[in-house]
């Protein structure tokens, strides 16, 4: 992503979509960012249909058709938060997925959590009780299309503690403008 992020229009708080490959900390960082901005948080994994969870638990990557109902559910939540603000996690790996979310909720802003594959793999291996196996990490990186210059959002590295990452994320979002005071 370019160092010149697309600005967020001034006005009501936006809905922030915390994106990135599995293991970047979306479920950890998202609530911290939401709390710092005084906004509600929604866990993107909770929007997955049971068939998607079963497929990923079996080590099978989702295809675009699998992701459509999931993205639509997240988009409906984001649309419902328009003008109120909120934070929701979603891998949003491809531009077409982010376009689908923007079509449902045009004011969304993306917070792309980025990091070194080895660090992310280590974090995935250490987590307990999550349906996404480490074996799918390569497919996540292969699918990832980073934010482009024309997309409202920021990229934040996931090196450091959750508090440090969330602090950098909130600062970057505030730099965009229109995000929590």
C-alpha positions as CSV (number, residue, x, y, z in Angstrom):
1,X,0.0,0.0,0.0
2,X,1.1,3.5,-0.7
3,X,2.2,5.8,2.0
4,X,-0.6,8.3,0.9
5,X,-3.8,6.8,2.3
6,X,-7.1,7.8,0.9
7,X,-8.7,10.2,3.3
8,X,-11.9,9.5,5.2
9,X,-14.6,12.0,4.7
10,X,-15.3,14.2,7.8
11,X,-18.6,13.5,9.5
12,X,-20.0,10.6,11.6
13,X,-17.7,7.9,12.7
14,X,-17.0,5.3,10.0
15,X,-17.3,1.5,10.2
16,X,-13.8,0.1,10.4
17,X,-13.2,-3.3,8.8
18,X,-10.1,-5.0,10.4
19,X,-8.7,-7.1,7.7
20,X,-5.7,-9.4,7.0
21,X,-4.8,-13.0,6.7
22,X,-5.6,-15.5,9.5
23,X,-3.4,-15.1,12.5
24,X,-2.7,-11.4,12.2
25,X,-4.8,-10.7,15.3
26,X,-8.1,-9.3,13.9
27,X,-10.0,-10.8,16.8
28,X,-7.6,-9.4,19.4
29,X,-6.9,-6.0,17.8
30,X,-10.4,-5.3,16.6
31,X,-12.0,-5.1,20.1
32,X,-9.0,-3.0,21.4
33,X,-9.4,-0.5,18.5
34,X,-13.2,-0.4,19.0
35,X,-12.8,0.3,22.7
36,X,-10.2,3.1,22.0
37,X,-12.6,4.7,19.5
38,X,-15.7,4.2,21.7
39,X,-17.4,2.0,19.1
40,X,-19.0,-1.4,19.2
41,X,-17.2,-4.5,17.9
42,X,-18.5,-7.4,15.8
43,X,-16.5,-10.6,15.3
44,X,-16.4,-11.4,11.6
45,X,-16.1,-15.1,12.2
46,X,-19.6,-15.1,13.8
47,X,-21.1,-14.1,10.4
48,X,-19.8,-17.4,8.8
49,X,-22.5,-19.9,7.9
50,X,-21.9,-23.3,9.6
51,X,-20.9,-24.8,6.3
52,X,-18.0,-22.4,6.0
53,X,-16.7,-23.2,9.5
54,X,-17.0,-26.9,8.7
55,X,-15.1,-26.5,5.5
56,X,-12.3,-24.5,7.1
57,X,-12.1,-26.8,10.1
58,X,-11.5,-29.7,7.6
59,X,-8.6,-27.7,6.1
60,X,-10.3,-26.7,2.9
61,X,-10.0,-23.1,1.8
62,X,-13.2,-21.2,1.1
63,X,-13.9,-20.2,-2.5
64,X,-15.5,-17.0,-3.6
65,X,-19.0,-18.6,-3.6
66,X,-18.5,-19.6,0.0
67,X,-17.5,-16.1,1.0
68,X,-20.4,-14.3,-0.6
69,X,-23.1,-14.9,2.1
70,X,-20.5,-14.2,4.8
71,X,-19.4,-10.9,3.2
72,X,-23.1,-10.0,2.6
73,X,-23.8,-10.6,6.3
74,X,-20.9,-8.4,7.4
75,X,-22.0,-5.8,4.8
76,X,-25.5,-5.7,6.3
77,X,-24.0,-5.2,9.8
78,X,-21.8,-2.4,8.5
79,X,-24.7,-0.8,6.6
80,X,-26.7,-0.9,9.8
81,X,-23.9,0.9,11.6
82,X,-23.7,3.7,9.0
83,X,-23.6,7.0,10.7
84,X,-23.1,5.3,14.1
85,X,-19.7,3.7,13.5
86,X,-18.4,0.3,14.5
87,X,-15.5,-2.1,14.1
88,X,-15.9,-5.5,12.5
89,X,-13.3,-8.1,11.5
90,X,-13.2,-9.7,8.1
91,X,-10.2,-11.1,6.2
92,X,-11.3,-9.1,3.2
93,X,-8.3,-10.5,1.3
94,X,-9.3,-9.6,-2.2
95,X,-10.2,-6.3,-3.7
96,X,-13.5,-7.8,-5.0
97,X,-14.4,-8.7,-1.4
98,X,-13.7,-5.2,-0.2
99,X,-15.7,-3.8,-3.1
100,X,-18.6,-6.0,-2.0
101,X,-18.4,-4.7,1.5
102,X,-18.2,-1.1,0.2
103,X,-21.3,-1.7,-2.0
104,X,-23.2,-2.6,1.1
105,X,-21.7,0.1,3.3
106,X,-20.0,2.8,1.2
107,X,-18.3,4.6,4.0
108,X,-16.3,1.6,5.4
109,X,-12.6,2.1,6.2
110,X,-10.1,-0.8,6.2
111,X,-7.5,-1.4,8.8
112,X,-5.1,-4.0,7.2
113,X,-3.1,-5.9,9.7
114,X,0.1,-7.0,8.1
115,X,3.0,-9.1,9.1
116,X,5.8,-11.5,8.4
117,X,4.6,-15.0,7.6
118,X,6.8,-16.7,10.2
119,X,5.4,-14.4,13.0
120,X,1.8,-15.0,11.9
121,X,2.3,-18.8,11.6
122,X,3.8,-18.9,15.1
123,X,0.8,-17.0,16.5
124,X,-1.6,-19.3,14.6
125,X,0.1,-22.4,16.0
126,X,-0.1,-21.0,19.6
127,X,-3.8,-20.2,19.6
128,X,-6.3,-22.7,21.0
129,X,-9.8,-23.7,19.8
130,X,-9.8,-21.7,16.5
131,X,-11.3,-23.5,13.5
132,X,-8.7,-22.1,11.0
133,X,-5.7,-24.5,10.8
134,X,-2.2,-23.2,10.1
135,X,-2.3,-25.3,6.9
136,X,-4.5,-22.7,5.3
137,X,-2.1,-19.8,5.8
138,X,-0.4,-20.3,2.5
139,X,-3.8,-20.0,0.7
140,X,-4.5,-16.9,2.7
141,X,-1.2,-15.2,1.6
142,X,-1.8,-16.4,-2.0
143,X,-5.3,-14.8,-2.0
144,X,-4.2,-11.5,-0.3
145,X,-4.5,-8.4,-2.4
146,X,-3.2,-5.5,-0.2
147,X,-5.2,-2.2,-0.1
148,X,-4.7,0.0,-3.1
149,X,-4.3,3.8,-3.1
150,X,-7.9,4.4,-4.0
151,X,-9.2,2.4,-1.0
152,X,-9.9,4.2,2.3
153,X,-7.7,2.6,4.9
154,X,-4.4,2.0,6.5
155,X,-1.9,-0.8,6.9
156,X,-0.4,-1.5,10.3
157,X,2.3,-4.0,11.1
158,X,1.5,-6.7,13.7
159,X,4.9,-6.7,15.4
160,X,4.7,-6.1,19.2
161,X,2.1,-6.5,21.9
162,X,-1.6,-6.2,21.2
163,X,-1.7,-2.9,23.0
164,X,1.2,-1.5,20.8
165,X,-0.5,-2.8,17.6
166,X,-3.9,-1.3,18.6
167,X,-2.2,2.0,19.5
168,X,-0.5,2.2,16.1
169,X,-3.8,1.3,14.4
170,X,-5.8,3.9,16.3
171,X,-3.2,6.6,15.5
172,X,-3.2,5.6,11.8
173,X,-7.0,5.7,11.6
174,X,-7.1,9.1,13.3
175,X,-4.5,10.4,10.8
176,X,-7.0,9.5,8.1
177,X,-9.4,11.9,9.7
178,X,-13.1,11.4,10.6
179,X,-12.2,8.5,13.0
180,X,-12.7,9.1,16.8
181,X,-11.2,12.1,18.5
